[in-house]
């Protein structure tokens, strides 16, 4: 199987970094826009969509700035892939955006981008940033 390619997307979001951080770092926040159900036990998170369940480990977080989840296999071992959500704030304009770093097969990046666009659209609706 070919290795996945890393890609980055940036979405402007009309929100304070503090509010946005709650929606990207907590199970209840993520459950409102990212997955149908999100459970956590310490650093381990389970993301559930319809009948699909994926497990990840929260490998790093910086309050108000970013979270990084590394996907894990059934033995709870880290895989090579992760997704990171990073809050960017322009120092001058104070404009806020969310940077998404993720991985996908080369021929699936456009599909993965569409999925993120839909999820970020849901996030904007939840926080009233539309």
N, C-alpha and C positions, 0 to 999 in steps of 0.2 A: 504494500500500500504506500502510495506516495505521501511524503510529508506535507503537512498543511502549510499554507502561506499565511504570514502575519499581515494584517491590514488594520488601518486606523480610520476612524470616522469622527467627525466633530459636529455637534449639534448645538446651536444657540438655544439657551433656555432662559426664560424670563423668571428667575427665581433667585433667592439668596443662596449662597453656598451652604449655609447651615441647614436650611430646609431641604435642599436637594440631597445633602449628605444622608439625611434620615431615610430617604427613599432608595438610596443605593447601598446602604450598609446594614440595614436591619431586615430580619425575615418578614416582618409585617409590611415594611416599606416595599421590599422587592416583590412581595406577593400582590401588591396593588397594580403592578405594571409589567413585571418581568416574567413571572411564572404563575400558574394556577394556584400552586401551593408551595410554600417554602418552610422547611423545618431546619432547625439548627441544634446541634449538640456541641457546645464549645466552639472549636474552629471548623467543625464539619457541617456543611450545609447540604440539604437535599432539595433539589429543584424538581417540581413535578408539573408536567404539561400533559393534559389528557391522560394517556396510558403510559407516558414515557417518564422515567425517573433518572435523573443524573445527579451524581454526587461530586462535590467540590470541597476544597479546603481553603479557608480564608488565610492566605499566606502573608498578606500585608494590608495594613490600613493606616491612614493618617487622617485623623479627625478633621472633617471639613474639607478634605482634599481628594482622597482616593481610596479605593478598595481594589484588591486583586484576589481573584478566586482561581485556584489551580484545580483542573479536573482530576479526579482520582479514579482508579480502576476498582474492580470488585474486592480486591485485597487491601483497599485503602492506601494504595501506593500512588504517589504522584505520577501523572502522565507528563508529556512534554508540552501540553497545551493549557492555556489559561485565558481568562478574560479579565480586563482591567477597566474600571470606570474611574475617570479622573476629572475632577472639577477644575475648570480653568476660569480665572477672573482677570479681566483686563485691568491693569493698575490705574489707567487713566479714565476710561469710560465706565468702569465697573461692570461691563457686560460679562455675563456668565455663560459658559458653554460646557457641555459634557463631552469629553473625549472617550471614545470606546476603542479599546485595543482587543482584537480577537483573532482567531485563526479559522481558516476554512480551506477546503481543497481549492486549487486554482480555478477550476471551472464552476465552483459554487459561490465565489465571492460576491457576485452580483445578487444572487438569491439571498445570501446571508446579510448583505447590506440592506435589502428590502425588509428583511425580518427585523433588523435593528431599527430601521426607519419607522416601522409600525409600532414597535415596542416603545420607542422614544416618544412617538405621537401619543401613545397611551399614558406615558409618564407625564407629558405636558398637560393632558386633560386632568389627570389626578391632582396635580399641584396648581392648576389654574393658570397655566403659562401659554394659553392659546390665543 
